[in-house]
């Protein structure tokens, strides 16, 4: 019975400590990092869109303009962002997620918990795995796994049973219907983004 629910909002992983290679950024910090790391995609956005990302420090508003004015660029931008976010991992069981998991184990409540998060990275999941738990992203009613619901999607989630070559472009308003699959191996996520799909990952804009 999962009668204890945790919801981790934006900033939970930023403040969790013990994350490599650095603390995940908050929303207003994200665009300058993406621009620097991916100059050919995020760095190549039109000047008027860059100004919104910088002047308003509002990532959501910037993405709204990208969607409206540069919709065909969304898939590659989101794949790059997935590659960026999959790098974050807990270090040596030192995150506050790990402390919470340890405390829940000690008092015998961990198997009553459902974890949910708005964050794209997988620090929470890797913290659970680091403590020997298997996780389930989808409601499979398996008492042997810990459910983790990624309410805004995740950098490691992709469409399942649908293929789209990276040579194919699609624009705003195109809808795909498919299942969702998740990879917990960062190398598989990177390979999938770089070579195996033309689709964006399952992440909110």
Secondary structure, 3 states (H helix, E strand, C coil): CCCEEEEECCCCCCCCCCEECCCCCCHHHHHHHHHHHCCCCHHHCCHHHHHHHHHCCCHHHHHHHHHHHCHHHHHHHHHHHHHHHCCCEECCCCCHHHHHHHHHHHCCCHHHEEEEECCCCCHHHHHHHHCCCCEECCCCCCCCCEEEEECCECCCEEEECCCCCCCCCCCCCCCCCCEEEECCCHHHHHHHHHHHCCCCCCECC
